[in-house]
Amino acid sequence: MKLGFIGLGKMGKNMVLHLKEQGVEVVAYNRTPQERSTVTSIADLVKNIPSPRVIWLMVSAGAAVDEVLDQLIASGLQKGDIVIDGGNSFYKDSVRRYDKLSKSGIHYVDCGTSGGLDGARVGACLMLGGDESVIGSFRWLWDALAAKDGWLQVGSSGAGHFVKMIHNAVEYGMDQAIGEGFALLSKGPYNLDLRSVAKNWNNGSIIRGYLLELLAQALSEDPHLDTFTGKVGGGETGTWAVATAKELGIEVAVLEKALEARKKSKEAPTFATKVVSALRREYGGHEEFQKSPR
């Protein structure tokens, strides 16, 4: 079992390490030199994978994905090869890419990938969109990358990234609810140990879960979250989800407010958004928002 892997960021690097531990041979390429690649170009990557080629993309959504696909095609990608986009692409873009590659007989699978850095390292949650026969042919890959019972074909082309988009929007709402709750706790009339409260809630309470576990971990290292500005980064997938909800006529008041709070935090951060920033760093290694230099 051998595949090509493009994109060795925080998630991508951990996924490659996990694949190797599962006995999968990986030919890796990263555009920037920060991470060690096994080949020096996309053309070399294509040459070093036997047909039918399996190539996993873990690159930023948008133009970067199209640029990589164009380079793959120019480097000799051919009928029967499969490209898997494991990043957070907009689902309509995934449908467009599927249609484009299908004309050349190249398979395209959109894969929503969740679980953060820990999931990437030991077993992620995979949401797959594409042709059933193609996805069924690569059970060895999904089994190697996913947690036990952690992968699912959710539908046809675009469905994987559609489901991941909604997943991320729900994540926004949950992060924000926890943040606001702990902001209330911190400003209340009692001198509470917030880490102990998070640990307490995570043992038997209705709202126990991974996010509270991560918050307790962050608070153990920084009890008042003084190392965070509260200027939350990201927001792209949530913006897509809210726009899609409007297209479909679905009311998503909680998701809208969570997205609004995230955007507002860039100018007016709060303790609640410090909590959100802390959570994002814990599960994804995400940096806080910083203005781009002019």
Protein Blocks (a to p, Z undefined) as FASTA:
>chain_A
ZZddehjafklmmmmmmmmmnopacddddfblkbccfbfbfklmmmmpccddddddddde
hjklmmmmmmmmmnopaehiacddfbfcdfklmmmmmmmmmmnopacdddddehijmlmm
nopcdddeddfklmmmmmmmmmmmmcehiaccfbdehklmmmmmmmmmmmmmmmmmmmmm
mmmmmmmmbdcdfklmmmmmmnopakgcfklmmmmmmmmmmmnopmpgoiagejilmmmm
mmmmmmnopacfklmmmmmmmmmmmmmccfklmmmmmmmmmmnopacdddddZZ
